[in-house]
């Protein structure tokens, strides 16, 4: 999975907006947004990937800031 630390998410509505945008990508299997830890966890479909640029664009277009992107090896 890909973990994205996001700055500026403060409410359930914020989390839902980001979740919807990620889920709209055909490469994405599932998304989990945690307001407590300010993390967005993205699981991509088998053999698929999304770029850091795609992730940053979704988060910034949603009005937030990417602090860090980590990919599980």
N, C-alpha and C positions, 0 to 999 in steps of 0.2 A: 504493500500500500504506500501511498504518498501522503505525508503529513505536511500540512500547510499551517504555519502559525500566522494568525491574522490579527492586526491591530485595529481596534475601532468597533468590533462587534459587541453590542451591548444588550440586544433583546432577541426574543424568539423570532420576531419578524425579520430581523437582519439575517439570522441563521437560515431561515426558510428561503429567503431570496437567493442566498449563495448556493444553498443546496439545490434549488431548482435549476440554476444556471449550469451547475456541474452535471446534474442528471440529464440535461438536454444534450450533452455531448454523446455521440454514438459509441465512443471508446470507454465510457464510464459504466462500470458494473453497479457500484453503490457508493453512497456518500454518507458520512456521519459528521455532523457539526456539533461541537461542544462549546457552549458559551462559557462554562466554568474555566476551561483551559485555553480558550480562544484558538482551538485547533479544528481544522477541517481535514478529515481523513477520507481519501479518495482511493477506491479500489477500481483498477481498470480491468477490462475484459481480457481474457486469455490472448496473449500475443499482441495486445494493443497498448498504446502509451499516449500520454499527453505531455506536451513540452512545458518547461518552466514558464515560457512566454505566454502560453495559453492560460496557465494557472494565474499568472500575474494579471493578465488582461481581465479575466473574469472577476478577480478580487477587486482590482482597481475600478473597473466599470461599475461594480456594486457599491463603490464609495469607501472602500477600506484599503488597508495597506498590508502588503505581504512582509512579514518579519523574517520568515525563514521557510525554506522548502527542504524537506528531507525525504529521501526515497529509501525504502527497505531494500536491502540487498538480497 
